[in-house]
Every structure is written in C-alpha cells, then in structure tokens.
Amino acid sequence: MLRPGSAGKPALALCLLAMAWGCRQAPASSQRLVRDPMVVAVDGATPSNGLDGQGTLFLGDGWGQPEGSGGPGDWGSMAWVVGTEAFVHLLLPPGATEMDFFARCLPFPWDAHAPLQRMEVLAAGQVIGGADLIRDWQDVRIPLPARLPGNRLLTLHLRFAHALKPADLGAGGDPRSLAAAFTQLALIPRSVPDPKSFLAAQSFDQRTGQVILPVGGGLRLPLPAASHIHLQLRSLRAHCHGCRLSLELAGSLGSVEPLSAESSRDAGTLDLGFDTAPGAIQSLWIRVTGDPAASSLETMEFVLGPVSADLRQRAQEDNAAPPDIFIYMIDTLRADELGPYGGKPGLTPHMDAFAREAVTYTQARAASTWTLPSVVSLLTGLYPDRHGVTREILQYDPQKLRTLPQSLGRHGYRTVGISHSFIVSPTYGLSEGFGSFYYSDHLNSRALRSQEAYGLLACWLSQQDHRQPFFAYLHTVDPHAPYAPPPGFLPEGAGISRLPPQEEGLPNLVMARGKVGDRAEVAHLRALYDGEVRSTDLQLGRFIDLLKWLGLYDHSFVILVGDHGEEFAEHGGLEHGTTLFEEVLRVPLIVKYPDGRWAGKRIGRAVSLVDVAPTLLAALAPGQETPGDGKVLPGPEASGREHEIYFEVAPLREHEAPIDLRGLLVDGIKCIEDQSAVSPRGKPAPRLQAFDLAADPAERSPLADTAAAVARCRVLLDAWSRTRKPLKNPPSERRVTPEMQERLRALGYLR
C-alpha cells in the first residue's frame, strides 16, 4: 500500500546508484543489497543511449566503436553504422503507452552529389517504418507498433540502402564501409513534442539519489522474486500541473499490477510496500503521467530513498532445483593482478571479496593464449588440438561439436551470451547454442563499457520465468589494449606519458619503436593496464551485487575467469598470443559453488579452462561421464596425481609469423615445444624447453637439455600426439576471409 507522508523503517538499505551512498554489509540472512547505476535504470521507462556508456538502450552488431569526446569542434559521443545493418536492444515498458523510436543521425556521405541514404527500421522481422535522410544532422522518429509486448527485450534492426568507404571517396583513409553516424538513440512516448528537451530534462544525481523526470519520463527498479519490498521517495515535488506518479509492477509472467499515488507541489515522502510474485524477477516502473502536451520543463523531482527486500526463505523444492550458472569472462586478465594471486594490495578489492566467498584455483591455465581457441575450449571442454578452431579454421560447427550452452539447454536451461569482443561473436560461430546472444564490439576501444554487459543481462533476466534455470556467459574486454583507464583509476606513480593521446596505451607501438627494453616505457604501460583492471574490478563488484540483490547469488555457480593474460616484456614482448609463458597462460579461475560450498578455499592443483564445462555438467548429472578432455574441478579434499594440462598457440595463416607452439604441464614441470623453431621475432628458437615452476616460476632458466625432465617432456609430448583421437565429426572449416584478416591484423593477431 502506498502511504503518502509516512516514513517507514526499512529492514535493509539498498544503496542503489553509488558507492558514495555508504552501503553497509548485509547481515547473515537472506536479504541482499546492491549499489549499481545500471541496476536501477533511471531511463528505464524511456530507454536511451547517448553513446556515452550510460542508458538502457544497448548497441548490438553493426556499430563501430563509440568515439568523440564532445569537446569544442567535436561531434560529441557518436558511433557509425558500419555496413548496411545495425541492431539495438531495449527493454519495453509495460502498458499500452504509444512509443516512438528516436534517433539523431547524419548519413554518409553527405556530399551533394552522393546518393540519398534511406533507413528502414524492422521489429520482429517486419518493417515498421523508414526515413529518407537529408545530407545533414537530423532527428528521425518512427512509431513502434502498439502490439509489441511490454516488459520485454526488443531488438530493432536498422537497415540502410548503401554503405560507402571514405577511402574510396577521397574522404580520408578509413577502410570501413559507413552508412550513417548517430549521436542519440532513444525510445520516447509519442506524446512528447520535443525529444531532445525531453531526454535532456531527465537526470539522476548518483551522489544524492536526486531524480528529475519530465512528464512521460520514468525509471525502473529490478526486484527479486518472492520478496517483500519497501521503498521510499523523499522530498517529492511536482513542477507540473495535474501530473502524478504512476507505479506498475511487471514481470515475465505477464501480469501488470498498478500501484499509483497522487502527488502535489508540497514536499513529502511516499512509502511503498508490496510483495513480489514467486518464480520470476520483476520490475517496478515509476513514471510521471500528465498532460501529453506538457513542456519538458514541467517535471517532477524526488530523492530515491532506501529500498529494502525481505526475501522469503527458499522453498524445499526450490533448493532441489538446478543451480543458475553465470560465467563472467574478463578478456586479457593476468592472474597475478588479483589479490588472491599475489597482486598489488588494494588493486582488486571486489575480486578479493568474491574470492572469500568462492574457491580460488591458484594454478589455472588457459588452453591457448589468444581469445578464440581459449573460449572455444572453455565452452566445449576440448583442447584446441581436438576442437580445431585454429590454423586458418576459425569457426566450429555446433551441429557436430556440442557446446556447454547446448548441453545446458538440453537440461532445461535458458541460455544467454553477451559479448563485447569481435572474436566472441556470430562471425566465429560463438553465438551458436545460446538461446539468446547479444554482441557489440568494444575490443580495442578506449572506452571501458563492461557495465553495458551486465546492464543488458539485468534486462534479459527481467523477462525470464525463473521456473527454468539460467545460464549466462558474459564476455567483457576492458583490460584489453589500448590501455585507457577512466579518470581516477590510474595508480599513483604511473608516470607521465610522452606520447600524443591517440598513441597512449598501445603496446604494439612500443614494440614497433623498439622500446620493449625501455623499463620506464613498459612500466607506464603496466600502470595503465593496472588502472583498467582496477576499473574492471569495480564493475565485477557491481555485477555480483546485482546477482545478490535479485536473489540469484547464493544458489548459483558464479565463475570469474580470464581467457589469457598479458605480457609486459617478461620474455621480450608485449600483449599476448605469441608465447606460452606464464604471464599469458596462467589465468584467474574463481568459482563460487552453489550455497557457498568450500567458500574461501584455495586449491593449488593444476587445472585448465577445459575443466569448467565438465564440472558444471557433472553437477547436474552426478556420476554421468561427460565427453571431452576436461575433468571435474577438484575440491579441497582432492588427492592423487594431477592430470596433464595441455596448451597451444598456432599460426592463423601459414605465411604469417611462424608461431607454432604446444606444451604440457605435468607434476610441476612445464614443457614447451616450438614446432617451427623460430621465435615470433624471426630468430632461431629452441625446439624444446622445460621449466621447473616450483624452483623457477618466472621461467627464466630452462632446464638443461641433458636433464631428465627434458627427456621426459619429449616422451610425454610424443605420447600425447599418438594418443590424441580426432573428433568423429571434425568441425566444418571456415577460412580466414580478407575482412577477418584486416580485423585480426588491427587487433595484433596477424602481423
């Protein structure tokens, strides 16, 4: 019941939008708290994206990376449509409100002699509208059909008549084919007369919780299922005539429960208490309603006060339900950056806290030292020499090679993949097997946007029926080069860069200038990388808080993992993908088991990312043998000999740099075989090296060729080759196209 003027006493404060609100540790109960600007979406009733990393309208495939600073002479934050198609994802509000898709855009090219550009917008495969674009910046509004279901993720498909290359038109050296540039995308009520003023009028002060909403604007709060919710709106003031707050509780089961209250010009407090339904995450939509012709200057403001959730105890049948599974992949994350792996004190406080609630595998290795074969190994439980996604073959056939999302789907899971990497995308087949897959390319971007990944996850979760378990794979890329930490995240002592801004944080340029031996240069790069890891750590903490607030954390598998590390001249190079040394091979693997099993334990047995999939499948079908190379991850009581760990990095094309390495880790001895006998820098390299990692963890002193360990390495690698059985149904071959070559070359994977 909504009780104007009263002040409730919440059981637990939910710090909604900023750490500065001073969140307290939750007591040992089923209550949860969260502090995340993407969890409570202040534009949830009017999803928008100003291309600045904020908002709940999410770019999908087809977009170039957001660019522009908004400074003098700059177009502001913007993004190009690359090619003739692009996609956007947004969560529709409930109810019958008529909505329009709004965009501010500039077609390319804008020369007077260029052909006119036309944009069409499709929803659910049907054209819902279009516009002929003039050769200047313009605003476009296209009505959405009234039949679209509310509280659902909607994907809009933007389709353009043509895309042209600036390089072909003498307009610069950009090799991309461009259709149009955008500075604003939004969903707005049809009654709004001035979209730009309407969007500018909405604001949220993360420090104080102050909300200002124009008539037709609103916000959304995701809420846990089966809970008693109490929230408070303070200092409520209406600067509009006849307007009111409308509150609706909506969930995946289709019900919409209105909870509304009159508001006045007098300051006041509104207390709201209600129960959420069992079995599904729900959303509370708070909107300002009033005269449809109202000016955007007519607003309502309030302070979003404490929000609490009293989660009911999980029913016995729920405790027996399969666990939800969340894999949070951080691309290019070295293990030794994290506190549990000996990282710098204070650099990763949220990861350190997560490790105290989970199991830390201190000796985890990736199956390769670049993203594609490593992630395929994670999702299949197969080493690269069996899944074959390497050596010019860059896509596997999921019809012949079963993946983790496919297997979980057969166990009744709803599955979603969310990726910010061009490599973990439909281009390489990584979307196959997922029920839903959302991809936006942020790889090699200077803007750190991992908050968009779990913001999109929050929207996906809000439309799911929790009577089926979830599997979510999130692939974030913030620590990947170029290293460009946000303001305030650069560690002290990072030094002052002597490079122009466009060259800052690019290790490939340091390599090209022959500065790998310059300690100050490399130290500056490492400090920038540390700053990105610090920022990534904060976002991981917010992701964990989201799961806790929604009541999904305790009973779930939550896995933090990296796909490979990063070199900072430990062995004469930078970046990754060219060696198998520990700085690029050893990765963090921290697993929170359901119901806190083994919380805080550290396990030093050698494991591989191929062990993740069989571990999850074994939890669903105990005693059933799982196919593949991986083994179930060991618990603290594990004993006996460790199994062999295999890894490799192979050439993408035969005529590229002769990188062809494979190796084994057995009983603490690491064997690396260079099958080309040529280093990445074109110099002769030893055919076989062995390292005793206990005595030489930095791999500075390879064992002598006469050592017994080296002879054993030869025997083990030969035996490995003889005993490896090819797949009964080998993956279909997708060769490296010229377009793939250019993109991979830009990423440094091709020379």
Summary of the structure (lengths in Angstrom):
residues: 751
radius of gyration: 26.6
end to end distance: 64.9
largest distance: 89.2
contacts: 2555
relative contact order: 0.12
helix: 20%
strand: 28%
